[in-house]
Every structure is written in structure tokens, then in C-alpha cells.
Amino acid sequence: MGQDWKTEKPAQTTESSERIFDREGLLERTVDSLELAKELVQMCLHELPQDLRVVRDEIDRGNGPGLAKSAHTLKGMLGNLSAEAAGEAALALEMIGRQGALEEAAAAYSGLEDEINRLQPMLVAFLGVDDPDLPV
């Protein structure tokens, strides 16, 4: 009774949404250039499927150093998008690769996919397009 769930829930939702995709953070990175931000998002949406395939391939090969490198690259792209939660998932895979703890890689990859699946619709919405050809 001491808590008002109606006032707390929107703050939690906003915090969660910003961890998935921080629109304002992206605009800060692009010096408030909406055009540049949209170009970056578009480029990343097109590169994301291939980058995920490379990460998955390194896991399937049991290549720890390759996994670390490909996950690091993906983490950088996600950081540029201000996609904190997905970036953290990529970091987890990078660390797994560095430590050679590949038995943990499949579960971590599944977590990365979950975060990407939450991120992609937000990126498409940011672009303001309804394009079924976008690789989401």
C-alpha cells in the first residue's frame, strides 16, 4: 500500500526500453543528426544478420578467439546504436570466447538473439518505415 505501482511502472518501462535502444543516446552520438542516425541504423540492420551468422559459425567451429573477435565487432556496432542490453549480450559472448568457455556459448548466443529480437523492431520504428524487405 505504500507503493503506487501506477507511477513506478512507466519509469521501469522507460528504463527497460532505453536499455534496448536509447534513441537519445544515438542522437548524441551523431551530434543530433537524425539523418546520420537513420543512416547508421539502416546500415546496421543490413549488416546484423551477417554479423550474427559469423558469431554463430565461430561457436559451431569451437573457435574461442574467432568468437571473441566476432562478438567484439558486434558489440561495437551495438554500442554505436546505443543498444545497451544487446551490447551486454555480445560482451558476454566475447568473454566466453576469450576464456575458451565454449560450453556456455550456445546459451549466451540464445540470449543475444533474444536481445536482437527486442531491438530490431525498435530500430525499424526509429526509421519510420514499414518495409518487409528489411532484415529483421
GROMACS elastic network, one bead per residue, 0.5 to 0.9 nm:
[ bonds ]
;  ai    aj funct       b0    kb
    1     4     6  0.72928   500
    3     6     6  0.88332   500
    3     7     6  0.87589   500
    3     8     6  0.81757   500
    4     7     6  0.57720   500
    4     8     6  0.65594   500
    4     9     6  0.88538   500
    5     8     6  0.50410   500
    5     9     6  0.58243   500
    5    10     6  0.89517   500
    6     9     6  0.57132   500
    6    10     6  0.74025   500
    7    10     6  0.63984   500
    7    11     6  0.73379   500
    8    11     6  0.54618   500
    8    12     6  0.64675   500
    8    13     6  0.88481   500
    9    12     6  0.51433   500
    9    13     6  0.61463   500
    9    14     6  0.85828   500
   10    14     6  0.60053   500
   10    15     6  0.84478   500
   11    14     6  0.51222   500
   11    15     6  0.60979   500
   11    16     6  0.85491   500
   12    15     6  0.50415   500
   12    16     6  0.60658   500
   12    17     6  0.85201   500
   13    16     6  0.50423   500
   13    17     6  0.60358   500
   13    18     6  0.85126   500
   14    17     6  0.50420   500
   14    18     6  0.60622   500
   14    19     6  0.85696   500
   15    18     6  0.51890   500
   15    19     6  0.63051   500
   15    20     6  0.88233   500
   16    19     6  0.51431   500
   16    20     6  0.64696   500
   16    21     6  0.87865   500
   16    85     6  0.89287   500
   17    20     6  0.50902   500
   17    21     6  0.61150   500
   17    22     6  0.72699   500
   17   122     6  0.89439   500
   18    23     6  0.73977   500
   18    24     6  0.87653   500
   18    25     6  0.87897   500
   18    82     6  0.84494   500
   18    83     6  0.78614   500
   18    84     6  0.79337   500
   18    85     6  0.89424   500
   19    22     6  0.63880   500
   19    82     6  0.80764   500
   19    83     6  0.62959   500
   19    84     6  0.50452   500
   19    85     6  0.53461   500
   19    86     6  0.84000   500
   20    82     6  0.80817   500
   20    83     6  0.52311   500
   20    84     6  0.60360   500
   20    85     6  0.53702   500
   20    86     6  0.68778   500
   20   115     6  0.73691   500
   20   116     6  0.87103   500
   20   118     6  0.69635   500
   20   119     6  0.57495   500
   20   122     6  0.82108   500
   21    24     6  0.89101   500
   21    25     6  0.84196   500
   21    26     6  0.83781   500
   21    81     6  0.73270   500
   21    82     6  0.58408   500
   21    84     6  0.69716   500
   21    85     6  0.81361   500
   21    86     6  0.89178   500
   21   119     6  0.64531   500
   21   122     6  0.69118   500
   21   123     6  0.76263   500
   22    25     6  0.51168   500
   22    26     6  0.63275   500
   22    27     6  0.87551   500
   22    81     6  0.78241   500
   22    82     6  0.53144   500
   22    83     6  0.63775   500
   22    84     6  0.78690   500
   23    26     6  0.51541   500
   23    27     6  0.63002   500
   23    28     6  0.86876   500
   23    81     6  0.82984   500
   23    82     6  0.72712   500
   23    83     6  0.89659   500
   23   126     6  0.78787   500
   24    27     6  0.50265   500
   24    28     6  0.61618   500
   24    29     6  0.86463   500
   24    32     6  0.85236   500
   24    82     6  0.85491   500
   25    28     6  0.50579   500
   25    29     6  0.63092   500
   25    30     6  0.87850   500
   25    81     6  0.80373   500
   25    82     6  0.57572   500
   26    29     6  0.50417   500
   26    30     6  0.63788   500
   26    31     6  0.86853   500
   26    32     6  0.82633   500
   26    37     6  0.65958   500
   26    80     6  0.70843   500
   26    81     6  0.56595   500
   26    82     6  0.54419   500
   26    83     6  0.87417   500
   27    30     6  0.50512   500
   27    31     6  0.60834   500
   27    33     6  0.63746   500
   27    34     6  0.66356   500
   27    36     6  0.86307   500
   27    37     6  0.62683   500
   28    32     6  0.55128   500
   28    33     6  0.83313   500
   29    32     6  0.74426   500
   29    33     6  0.87918   500
   29    37     6  0.81830   500
   29    80     6  0.73859   500
   29    81     6  0.84806   500
   29    82     6  0.84522   500
   30    33     6  0.54069   500
   30    34     6  0.76097   500
   30    35     6  0.88880   500
   30    36     6  0.62640   500
   30    37     6  0.59124   500
   30    40     6  0.89829   500
   31    34     6  0.87002   500
   31    36     6  0.88044   500
   31    37     6  0.89873   500
   32    35     6  0.88698   500
   32    36     6  0.84896   500
   32    37     6  0.80643   500
   33    36     6  0.52786   500
   33    37     6  0.61504   500
   33    38     6  0.86170   500
   34    38     6  0.60656   500
   34    39     6  0.85509   500
   35    38     6  0.52181   500
   35    39     6  0.62484   500
   35    40     6  0.86954   500
   36    39     6  0.50129   500
   36    40     6  0.61774   500
   36    41     6  0.86349   500
   37    40     6  0.51088   500
   37    41     6  0.62233   500
   37    42     6  0.86050   500
   37    81     6  0.83647   500
   38    41     6  0.50268   500
   38    42     6  0.60194   500
   38    43     6  0.84984   500
   38   123     6  0.89070   500
   38   126     6  0.75524   500
   38   127     6  0.59343   500
   39    42     6  0.51000   500
   39    43     6  0.61059   500
   39    44     6  0.85399   500
   39   127     6  0.88933   500
   40    43     6  0.51705   500
   40    44     6  0.61151   500
   40    45     6  0.85766   500
   40    80     6  0.83705   500
   40    81     6  0.75945   500
   41    44     6  0.50960   500
   41    45     6  0.60511   500
   41    46     6  0.86457   500
   41    81     6  0.69026   500
   41   123     6  0.65794   500
   41   124     6  0.82588   500
   41   126     6  0.83305   500
   41   127     6  0.75532   500
   42    45     6  0.51865   500
   42    46     6  0.64019   500
   42    47     6  0.87711   500
   42   123     6  0.83459   500
   42   124     6  0.83628   500
   42   127     6  0.76493   500
   42   134     6  0.87004   500
   43    46     6  0.52916   500
   43    47     6  0.62598   500
   43    48     6  0.85533   500
   44    48     6  0.57074   500
   44    77     6  0.71502   500
   44    78     6  0.83442   500
   44    81     6  0.81985   500
   45    48     6  0.53362   500
   45    49     6  0.76622   500
   45   120     6  0.74800   500
   45   123     6  0.78709   500
   45   124     6  0.83650   500
   45   134     6  0.72519   500
   45   135     6  0.64355   500
   45   136     6  0.72692   500
   46    49     6  0.69053   500
   46    50     6  0.81064   500
   46   134     6  0.71916   500
   46   135     6  0.61876   500
   46   136     6  0.87313   500
   47    50     6  0.56153   500
   47    51     6  0.62054   500
   47    52     6  0.87348   500
   47   135     6  0.88074   500
   48    51     6  0.50523   500
   48    52     6  0.60816   500
   48    53     6  0.85776   500
   48    74     6  0.80051   500
   48    77     6  0.88028   500
   48   116     6  0.89259   500
   48   135     6  0.81095   500
   48   136     6  0.88418   500
   49    52     6  0.51930   500
   49    53     6  0.62449   500
   49    54     6  0.87929   500
   49   135     6  0.70433   500
   49   136     6  0.82067   500
   50    54     6  0.62867   500
   50    55     6  0.87526   500
   51    54     6  0.51695   500
   51    55     6  0.64082   500
   51    56     6  0.87078   500
   51    70     6  0.73307   500
   51    71     6  0.84058   500
   51    73     6  0.82094   500
   51    74     6  0.65069   500
   52    55     6  0.51123   500
   52    56     6  0.61455   500
   52    57     6  0.85321   500
   52    70     6  0.85665   500
   52    71     6  0.85202   500
   52    74     6  0.78381   500
   52   113     6  0.84421   500
   53    56     6  0.50066   500
   53    57     6  0.59638   500
   53    58     6  0.85851   500
   54    57     6  0.50222   500
   54    58     6  0.62550   500
   54    59     6  0.86983   500
   54    66     6  0.89135   500
   54    67     6  0.82393   500
   54    70     6  0.66009   500
   54    71     6  0.87186   500
   55    58     6  0.52597   500
   55    59     6  0.64127   500
   55    60     6  0.87658   500
   55    66     6  0.80195   500
   55    67     6  0.57958   500
   55    68     6  0.85993   500
   55    69     6  0.87246   500
   55    70     6  0.55518   500
   55    71     6  0.61330   500
   55    74     6  0.84804   500
   55    93     6  0.86789   500
   55   109     6  0.83273   500
   56    59     6  0.50856   500
   56    60     6  0.61796   500
   56    61     6  0.86329   500
   56    67     6  0.81352   500
   56   106     6  0.85999   500
   56   109     6  0.75223   500
   57    61     6  0.61151   500
   57    62     6  0.85472   500
   57    63     6  0.86829   500
   57    67     6  0.83553   500
   58    61     6  0.50566   500
   58    62     6  0.61251   500
   58    63     6  0.52231   500
   58    64     6  0.72934   500
   58    65     6  0.85528   500
   58    66     6  0.57418   500
   58    67     6  0.50624   500
   58    68     6  0.88318   500
   58    70     6  0.79308   500
   59    62     6  0.50569   500
   59    63     6  0.62342   500
   59    64     6  0.74588   500
   59    66     6  0.84031   500
   59    67     6  0.62908   500
   59    97     6  0.85130   500
   59   102     6  0.70920   500
   59   105     6  0.65702   500
   59   106     6  0.73975   500
   59   109     6  0.86835   500
   60    63     6  0.77524   500
   60   106     6  0.89425   500
   61    64     6  0.87156   500
   62    66     6  0.87141   500
   62    67     6  0.82605   500
   62   100     6  0.87395   500
   62   102     6  0.66282   500
   63    66     6  0.52616   500
   63    67     6  0.60080   500
   63    68     6  0.86006   500
   63    97     6  0.74757   500
   63   100     6  0.82263   500
   63   102     6  0.82147   500
   64    67     6  0.50272   500
   64    68     6  0.61141   500
   64    69     6  0.86389   500
   64    94     6  0.86306   500
   64    96     6  0.73697   500
   64    98     6  0.60958   500
   64    99     6  0.74860   500
   64   100     6  0.51523   500
   64   101     6  0.77720   500
   64   102     6  0.67937   500
   65    68     6  0.50352   500
   65    69     6  0.62095   500
   65    70     6  0.86536   500
   65    94     6  0.87223   500
   65    97     6  0.57096   500
   65    98     6  0.60691   500
   65    99     6  0.88670   500
   65   100     6  0.78240   500
   66    69     6  0.51256   500
   66    70     6  0.60814   500
   66    71     6  0.83608   500
   66    97     6  0.73337   500
   67    70     6  0.52424   500
   67    71     6  0.58310   500
   67    72     6  0.82357   500
   67    93     6  0.71731   500
   67    94     6  0.64000   500
   67    96     6  0.80469   500
   67    97     6  0.50865   500
   67    98     6  0.79232   500
   68    71     6  0.52898   500
   68    72     6  0.59461   500
   68    73     6  0.86518   500
   68    91     6  0.86382   500
   68    93     6  0.67790   500
   68    95     6  0.65748   500
   68    96     6  0.72212   500
   68    98     6  0.55246   500
   68    99     6  0.88752   500
   69    72     6  0.50700   500
   69    73     6  0.62983   500
   69    74     6  0.87317   500
   69    94     6  0.69618   500
   69    97     6  0.81018   500
   69    98     6  0.87149   500
   70    73     6  0.51338   500
   70    74     6  0.62923   500
   70    75     6  0.85824   500
   70    94     6  0.77174   500
   71    74     6  0.50026   500
   71    75     6  0.59730   500
   71    76     6  0.85940   500
   71    90     6  0.53856   500
   71    91     6  0.67572   500
   71    92     6  0.85015   500
   71    93     6  0.60181   500
   71    95     6  0.87780   500
   71    97     6  0.83408   500
   72    76     6  0.62713   500
   72    77     6  0.88066   500
   72    90     6  0.69671   500
   72    91     6  0.67265   500
   72    93     6  0.83399   500
   72    94     6  0.57257   500
   73    76     6  0.52046   500
   73    77     6  0.65174   500
   73    78     6  0.88057   500
   73    90     6  0.88549   500
   74    77     6  0.51551   500
   74    78     6  0.62016   500
   74    79     6  0.85035   500
   74    87     6  0.76964   500
   74    90     6  0.65439   500
   74    91     6  0.87646   500
   75    78     6  0.51072   500
   75    79     6  0.60058   500
   75    80     6  0.86109   500
   75    86     6  0.77473   500
   75    88     6  0.75095   500
   75    89     6  0.81658   500
   75    90     6  0.51799   500
   75    91     6  0.61724   500
   75    94     6  0.83722   500
   76    80     6  0.62360   500
   76    81     6  0.87370   500
   76    87     6  0.75645   500
   76    90     6  0.89777   500
   77    80     6  0.51072   500
   77    81     6  0.64944   500
   77    82     6  0.88626   500
   77    83     6  0.88833   500
   77    87     6  0.82588   500
   78    81     6  0.50293   500
   78    82     6  0.63281   500
   78    83     6  0.52828   500
   78    84     6  0.72845   500
   78    85     6  0.89627   500
   78    86     6  0.66578   500
   78    87     6  0.52830   500
   78    90     6  0.84149   500
   79    83     6  0.58127   500
   79    84     6  0.65793   500
   79    86     6  0.85787   500
   79    87     6  0.59665   500
   80    83     6  0.76381   500
   81    84     6  0.84902   500
   81   123     6  0.89545   500
   82    87     6  0.83413   500
   83    86     6  0.57326   500
   83    87     6  0.59989   500
   83    88     6  0.86946   500
   83   119     6  0.73761   500
   84    88     6  0.61145   500
   84    89     6  0.86810   500
   85    88     6  0.51528   500
   85    89     6  0.64059   500
   85    90     6  0.88024   500
   85   112     6  0.87525   500
   85   115     6  0.65582   500
   85   116     6  0.89236   500
   85   119     6  0.88502   500
   86    90     6  0.62510   500
   86    91     6  0.85756   500
   86   111     6  0.85755   500
   86   112     6  0.61004   500
   86   113     6  0.84123   500
   86   114     6  0.84421   500
   86   115     6  0.50253   500
   86   116     6  0.61456   500
   86   118     6  0.88210   500
   86   119     6  0.75886   500
   87    90     6  0.50452   500
   87    91     6  0.61240   500
   87    92     6  0.86558   500
   87   112     6  0.84620   500
   87   115     6  0.87864   500
   88    92     6  0.62274   500
   88    93     6  0.87790   500
   88   112     6  0.85004   500
   89    92     6  0.51164   500
   89    93     6  0.65961   500
   89    94     6  0.87733   500
   89   108     6  0.69957   500
   89   109     6  0.78147   500
   89   111     6  0.64816   500
   89   112     6  0.50071   500
   89   113     6  0.87352   500
   89   115     6  0.74272   500
   90    93     6  0.51376   500
   90    94     6  0.62045   500
   90    95     6  0.87302   500
   90   108     6  0.83600   500
   90   109     6  0.81172   500
   90   112     6  0.63398   500
   91    95     6  0.61744   500
   91    96     6  0.85318   500
   92    95     6  0.52149   500
   92    96     6  0.62164   500
   92    97     6  0.86799   500
   92   105     6  0.87902   500
   92   108     6  0.68531   500
   92   109     6  0.89181   500
   92   112     6  0.88569   500
   93    97     6  0.61477   500
   93    98     6  0.85861   500
   93   104     6  0.86080   500
   93   105     6  0.64222   500
   93   108     6  0.61794   500
   93   109     6  0.69652   500
   93   112     6  0.83868   500
   94    97     6  0.51500   500
   94    98     6  0.62347   500
   94    99     6  0.86616   500
   95    99     6  0.60195   500
   95   100     6  0.83018   500
   95   101     6  0.84798   500
   96    99     6  0.51936   500
   96   100     6  0.58644   500
   96   101     6  0.51199   500
   96   102     6  0.62409   500
   96   103     6  0.87402   500
   96   104     6  0.69833   500
   96   105     6  0.65178   500
   96   108     6  0.85626   500
   97   100     6  0.50128   500
   97   101     6  0.65168   500
   97   102     6  0.65843   500
   97   105     6  0.78928   500
   98   101     6  0.79129   500
   99   102     6  0.82159   500
  100   103     6  0.85170   500
  101   104     6  0.59258   500
  101   105     6  0.72229   500
  102   106     6  0.77808   500
  103   106     6  0.70814   500
  103   107     6  0.85158   500
  104   107     6  0.58615   500
  104   108     6  0.63613   500
  104   109     6  0.87548   500
  105   108     6  0.50330   500
  105   109     6  0.59021   500
  105   110     6  0.85199   500
  106   109     6  0.50654   500
  106   110     6  0.62451   500
  106   111     6  0.87461   500
  107   110     6  0.50679   500
  107   111     6  0.64157   500
  107   112     6  0.87846   500
  108   111     6  0.50154   500
  108   112     6  0.62999   500
  108   113     6  0.87146   500
  109   113     6  0.62026   500
  109   114     6  0.86165   500
  110   113     6  0.50759   500
  110   114     6  0.62840   500
  110   115     6  0.87822   500
  111   114     6  0.50526   500
  111   115     6  0.63617   500
  111   116     6  0.86874   500
  112   115     6  0.51395   500
  112   116     6  0.61534   500
  112   117     6  0.85458   500
  113   116     6  0.50148   500
  113   117     6  0.60328   500
  113   118     6  0.86204   500
  114   117     6  0.51001   500
  114   118     6  0.63946   500
  114   119     6  0.86935   500
  115   118     6  0.50948   500
  115   119     6  0.61069   500
  115   120     6  0.87155   500
  116   120     6  0.59612   500
  116   136     6  0.89823   500
  117   120     6  0.56543   500
  117   121     6  0.73617   500
  117   136     6  0.77997   500
  118   121     6  0.65517   500
  118   122     6  0.72923   500
  119   122     6  0.53656   500
  119   123     6  0.63513   500
  119   124     6  0.88538   500
  120   123     6  0.50709   500
  120   124     6  0.62147   500
  120   125     6  0.85613   500
  120   135     6  0.88333   500
  120   136     6  0.59242   500
  121   124     6  0.50516   500
  121   125     6  0.60631   500
  121   126     6  0.85064   500
  121   136     6  0.73534   500
  122   125     6  0.50097   500
  122   126     6  0.61068   500
  122   127     6  0.87295   500
  123   127     6  0.64046   500
  123   128     6  0.87671   500
  124   127     6  0.51251   500
  124   128     6  0.64822   500
  124   129     6  0.63435   500
  124   130     6  0.74102   500
  124   131     6  0.83197   500
  124   134     6  0.82022   500
  124   136     6  0.82933   500
  125   129     6  0.65365   500
  125   130     6  0.79129   500
  126   129     6  0.80228   500
  127   130     6  0.87438   500
  130   133     6  0.89922   500
  130   134     6  0.86835   500
  131   134     6  0.57429   500
  132   135     6  0.79167   500
  132   136     6  0.83513   500
  133   136     6  0.83512   500
